[in-house]
């Protein structure tokens, strides 16, 4: 029993990853002991070569009921509480003594390997330029993760950076997945996206009479599907209320039996034509907004929407953002020598043509209008050196 006047209680949480395939002791985990009031003590745990580790917690007062959560080392304490990870409830009745030693918590291969992807650091490097290729200095670049569901869109800011004198920026941010659906949904803010509605409504008109097609609402609501699925009984016996992610599969199954196949909407990853489990999305889908102070006024010079989404951005990526009405750096004086730096080909900025510096790496083939063969008489523009004497280039 705790001695009189002693104000220290110790909890030991052993961890056992010895059963993990391809175990690597370099990978640690994060363990949190969370009280009922939400306060938490956190420990980073490393494992020995046999796959065993231990977290120890010390309390000045008897802690009472605790929730022990084990998850990826890179997750924050708040993140751990919203993740589908290993947890264990510790009853207050166990604190009969001042030391509590829990049985070892086993970590399976499933969690061990998933945790490598659940929380990762992403780096985005890029440039902000004017349409003629001149750099945009001192601009604030914000990156947003985007999710689209039916005709609603949600964006969440994930990173910010400021361009240097050459219009170059770099931002790093941590991205996590493996959330409980209810927790993920609580963090999102939705708005109606008219462009999505314009694509979905014609598909509904192919199947349903006009009076049965719902009017888009500003926020997600199951009532939007009541008229479409009333004869299925999917929603008729349910009260209208806030979105419950657990019900999405039932609604999707009913909708896909009625709606025509549309590969274009599936390619846009638009529900219900495309399965949608964003709480398991371990790579962000990004859009960007750029602002710059010009003449004492803050202007939005790049403002991408949900239709501009870059899906499944890798951990290292580059992007070129073309700004309009920005304060750009004036071109330098003509460079010395017999040289040329191209900025535009056939009215296409060079850093929008795949394979050039600052442009995204494009797949083989002709995927976009900018990524196409240029033939015949090709108009080029750029900076030409003071000794450049060529009549034509090829």
FENBEL-V196749 format. One record per helix or strand of 3 or more residues. SS is the DSSP state (h for helix, s for strand). FROM is the first residue (numbers start at 1). LEN is the number of residues. If there is no record, write none. Layout:
BEGIN
ss:SS from:FROM len:LEN
ss:SS from:FROM len:LEN
END
This chain:
BEGIN
ss:s from:9 len:8
ss:s from:29 len:7
ss:s from:40 len:6
ss:s from:52 len:8
ss:s from:66 len:7
ss:h from:77 len:5
ss:s from:86 len:5
ss:h from:92 len:3
ss:s from:99 len:8
ss:h from:109 len:10
ss:s from:119 len:12
ss:s from:140 len:10
ss:s from:152 len:11
ss:s from:168 len:9
ss:h from:181 len:6
ss:s from:190 len:3
ss:h from:194 len:12
ss:h from:210 len:3
ss:h from:223 len:10
ss:h from:245 len:12
ss:h from:263 len:5
ss:h from:278 len:3
ss:s from:286 len:9
ss:s from:297 len:7
ss:h from:306 len:3
ss:s from:316 len:8
ss:s from:340 len:6
ss:h from:350 len:3
ss:s from:380 len:5
END
